């Protein structure tokens, strides 16, 4: 059963997943992490959904990390800690490996696990009041290789170290300078801007977008782990597709193409 603290909406070709715990700045509990997996699976199977936007309710936070009030129930034993870690990893990896484009729409606090959610998305667009931090060094927490690698792939080694070493909050402009976010938008304009961005991506050829997403994912892997054959196959599929014919014909006819993902 999907918790009411995770909201899934379908707005034409755009799926929206909202962390809905605003009283706790959208802090995430076990059932919310599990809800991420369920929502993403539904969006993945729905061919009408071409882009997914991830956001937080209430306007004050994207996600502020783990819900500490749930720790006694959810992390009281070693088995419980391991189960919780698996749920978090499944949520992060579900986003990171999702075959369709994902956009983190960030307003307010994006802290700890919230930053983990954001860096698991393809794009990050934030309001100018956003704040970013990983406070692990203030709590004595350890971070796994893949979690640190995702951040390092985006901002580079030096900024990744700064984020972890200082454990301080960075403002939106600092995040932009690091490359942590793609765009900084005024709070009032954030949603319409992201709506337009998502619709723009959704209108483009899905096979091309999927091919580029997959190829970029291979580029950031270690060379020995890359599947270059799959990259080449996806390129061939683009050129063999009806969408490629539609794109050329629409260009010649000076009209907007209608892509069918085939």
C-alpha positions as CSV (number, residue, x, y, z in Angstrom):
1,X,0.0,0.0,0.0
2,X,1.4,3.4,-1.0
3,X,1.8,5.8,1.9
4,X,-0.1,9.1,1.7
5,X,3.3,10.8,2.4
6,X,4.2,10.0,-1.2
7,X,2.1,11.5,-4.0
8,X,2.1,10.4,-7.6
9,X,0.4,12.5,-10.3
10,X,0.3,12.2,-14.1
11,X,0.1,15.4,-16.0
12,X,0.0,14.4,-19.7
13,X,3.4,13.0,-20.5
14,X,4.9,14.2,-17.2
15,X,4.8,12.1,-14.0
16,X,5.2,14.0,-10.7
17,X,6.4,12.3,-7.5
18,X,6.1,14.4,-4.4
19,X,7.6,13.8,-1.0
20,X,4.6,14.8,1.2
21,X,5.8,15.3,4.8
22,X,5.9,19.1,5.1
23,X,5.5,19.2,8.9
24,X,8.9,17.6,9.1
25,X,10.3,19.4,6.0
26,X,9.7,16.2,4.0
27,X,11.9,14.1,6.1
28,X,11.8,10.5,4.8
29,X,10.6,7.4,6.6
30,X,10.9,3.8,5.6
31,X,7.4,3.6,4.0
32,X,8.3,6.8,1.9
33,X,11.5,5.2,0.6
34,X,9.4,2.1,-0.4
35,X,6.9,4.4,-2.0
36,X,9.5,5.9,-4.3
37,X,10.1,2.4,-5.7
38,X,6.4,1.8,-6.3
39,X,5.8,5.1,-8.0
40,X,8.8,4.8,-10.2
41,X,7.8,1.3,-11.3
42,X,4.3,2.6,-12.2
43,X,5.8,5.5,-14.2
44,X,8.3,3.2,-15.9
45,X,5.5,0.9,-17.2
46,X,3.3,3.7,-18.4
47,X,4.3,4.5,-22.0
48,X,2.5,7.8,-21.9
49,X,4.9,9.1,-19.2
50,X,8.1,10.5,-20.8
51,X,9.6,12.6,-18.1
52,X,9.4,12.5,-14.3
53,X,9.6,15.5,-11.9
54,X,10.6,14.8,-8.3
55,X,9.7,17.5,-5.7
56,X,8.7,18.1,-2.1
57,X,5.5,19.5,-0.7
58,X,5.0,22.7,1.3
59,X,7.5,25.0,-0.4
60,X,10.0,25.0,2.5
61,X,11.9,21.8,1.7
62,X,12.7,19.4,-1.1
63,X,13.7,16.6,1.3
64,X,15.5,17.3,4.6
65,X,16.9,13.8,5.1
66,X,15.8,10.9,7.2
67,X,12.9,11.2,9.6
68,X,14.7,10.9,12.9
69,X,11.4,10.5,14.8
70,X,11.1,7.1,13.2
71,X,14.6,5.8,14.1
72,X,13.4,3.9,17.2
73,X,10.9,2.0,15.1
74,X,12.8,1.7,11.9
75,X,16.5,1.4,13.0
76,X,16.3,-0.2,16.4
77,X,18.3,-3.3,15.5
78,X,21.0,-4.3,13.1
79,X,18.5,-6.2,10.9
80,X,16.3,-3.1,10.8
81,X,19.2,-0.9,9.9
82,X,20.2,-3.1,7.0
83,X,16.5,-3.3,5.8
84,X,16.4,0.5,5.9
85,X,19.6,0.8,4.0
86,X,18.3,-1.5,1.3
87,X,15.2,0.6,0.9
88,X,17.2,3.8,0.6
89,X,19.5,2.2,-2.0
90,X,16.6,0.9,-4.0
91,X,15.1,4.4,-4.1
92,X,18.3,6.0,-5.1
93,X,19.2,3.4,-7.7
94,X,15.6,3.4,-9.0
95,X,16.0,7.1,-9.8
96,X,19.6,6.9,-11.0
97,X,18.8,4.0,-13.4
98,X,15.4,5.1,-14.4
99,X,15.2,4.9,-18.2
100,X,13.3,8.2,-18.7
101,X,14.5,11.7,-17.9
102,X,14.1,12.8,-14.3
103,X,14.1,16.4,-13.0
104,X,14.6,17.3,-9.3
105,X,12.5,20.5,-8.6
106,X,14.1,21.8,-5.4
107,X,12.6,24.5,-3.2
108,X,14.1,25.1,0.3
109,X,16.1,22.5,2.2
110,X,17.9,19.7,0.3
111,X,19.8,18.0,3.0
112,X,21.5,14.6,3.5
113,X,19.3,12.0,2.0
114,X,17.5,14.8,0.1
115,X,20.7,15.6,-1.7
116,X,21.0,11.9,-2.4
117,X,17.6,12.0,-4.1
118,X,18.5,15.1,-6.1
119,X,21.9,13.8,-7.4
120,X,20.1,10.6,-8.4
121,X,18.0,12.6,-10.9
122,X,19.3,13.7,-14.3
123,X,18.7,17.4,-13.8
124,X,18.4,19.7,-10.8
125,X,16.5,23.0,-11.0
126,X,16.2,24.9,-7.7
127,X,14.6,28.0,-6.3
128,X,16.9,30.8,-5.2
129,X,16.0,30.1,-1.5
130,X,17.3,26.5,-1.7
131,X,20.0,25.2,0.8
132,X,22.2,22.2,0.3
133,X,24.2,20.1,2.7
134,X,25.4,16.7,3.7
135,X,25.8,16.9,7.6
136,X,27.4,13.4,7.9
137,X,30.6,14.8,9.5
138,X,28.6,16.5,12.2
139,X,26.9,13.2,13.1
140,X,29.7,10.7,12.7
141,X,27.9,8.9,9.8
142,X,29.7,6.9,7.1
143,X,28.7,7.3,3.4
144,X,29.1,4.4,1.0
145,X,31.1,4.4,-2.2
146,X,28.2,4.7,-4.7
147,X,26.6,7.6,-2.7
148,X,29.8,9.6,-2.8
149,X,30.5,8.7,-6.4
150,X,27.1,10.0,-7.6
151,X,27.9,13.4,-6.1
152,X,31.5,13.4,-7.3
153,X,30.4,12.6,-10.8
154,X,28.4,15.8,-10.8
155,X,30.5,18.3,-8.9
156,X,34.0,16.8,-9.1
157,X,36.3,15.5,-6.4
158,X,37.3,18.9,-4.8
159,X,33.7,20.2,-4.4
160,X,32.6,16.7,-3.2
161,X,35.2,16.9,-0.5
162,X,34.2,20.4,0.5
163,X,30.6,19.4,0.8
164,X,31.4,16.5,3.1
165,X,34.4,18.0,5.0
166,X,32.6,21.2,6.0
167,X,29.1,19.7,6.4
168,X,27.8,23.3,6.1
169,X,24.9,24.5,4.1
170,X,25.5,25.9,0.7
171,X,23.1,28.4,-0.9
172,X,21.6,28.2,-4.4
173,X,24.2,30.3,-6.1
174,X,27.1,28.3,-4.6
175,X,25.3,25.1,-5.7
176,X,25.1,26.5,-9.3
177,X,28.8,27.4,-9.3
178,X,29.7,23.9,-8.2
179,X,27.6,22.4,-11.0
180,X,25.4,20.8,-8.4
181,X,22.3,22.4,-10.0
182,X,21.6,23.1,-13.6
183,X,19.5,26.3,-13.0
184,X,18.5,28.7,-10.2
185,X,15.1,30.2,-10.6
186,X,13.1,32.7,-8.4
187,X,10.7,30.8,-6.1
188,X,7.5,32.1,-7.8
189,X,8.7,31.0,-11.2
190,X,10.1,27.6,-10.2
191,X,7.1,25.4,-11.0
192,X,6.2,27.0,-14.3
193,X,9.8,26.9,-15.4
194,X,10.1,23.2,-14.5
195,X,6.7,22.5,-16.1
196,X,7.9,24.0,-19.3
197,X,11.3,22.2,-19.2
198,X,9.6,18.9,-18.6
199,X,7.1,19.4,-21.4
200,X,9.9,20.5,-23.8
201,X,11.8,17.3,-23.1
202,X,8.6,15.2,-23.4
203,X,8.0,16.6,-26.8
204,X,11.4,15.5,-28.1
205,X,12.1,12.0,-29.6
206,X,12.0,9.6,-26.7
207,X,14.3,7.1,-28.3
208,X,17.0,9.8,-28.8
209,X,16.6,11.1,-25.2
210,X,16.8,7.5,-23.8
211,X,19.9,6.8,-26.0
212,X,21.7,9.9,-24.8
213,X,20.8,9.2,-21.1
214,X,22.1,5.6,-21.4
215,X,25.3,6.7,-23.2
216,X,26.1,9.4,-20.6
217,X,25.5,6.8,-17.9
218,X,28.1,4.5,-19.6
219,X,30.6,7.4,-20.0
220,X,30.8,8.0,-16.2
221,X,31.4,4.3,-15.5
222,X,34.9,2.8,-15.3
223,X,36.0,1.9,-18.8
224,X,36.0,-1.8,-18.2
225,X,32.4,-1.7,-17.1
226,X,31.0,0.1,-20.1
227,X,28.6,-1.6,-22.5
228,X,29.5,0.1,-25.7
229,X,27.6,-2.4,-27.8
230,X,24.3,-1.4,-26.1
231,X,25.1,2.2,-26.9
232,X,25.7,1.4,-30.6
233,X,22.5,-0.6,-30.7
234,X,20.5,2.3,-29.3
235,X,21.9,4.6,-31.9
236,X,21.0,2.2,-34.6
237,X,17.4,1.9,-33.2
238,X,17.1,5.7,-33.5
239,X,18.0,5.7,-37.1
240,X,15.8,2.7,-37.8
241,X,12.8,4.2,-36.1
242,X,9.5,5.7,-37.4
243,X,10.3,8.7,-35.2
244,X,13.4,9.4,-37.3
245,X,11.3,9.5,-40.4
246,X,8.7,11.7,-38.6
247,X,11.4,14.1,-37.5
248,X,12.8,14.5,-41.0
249,X,9.3,14.8,-42.6
250,X,8.2,17.4,-40.0
251,X,11.3,19.4,-40.6
252,X,10.6,19.5,-44.3
253,X,7.0,20.4,-43.8
254,X,7.9,23.0,-41.2
255,X,5.6,21.6,-38.5
256,X,6.1,20.2,-35.0
257,X,6.9,16.5,-35.1
258,X,4.7,14.0,-33.3
259,X,6.9,11.3,-31.8
260,X,5.5,7.9,-30.9
261,X,8.6,6.2,-29.3
262,X,8.8,3.6,-32.1
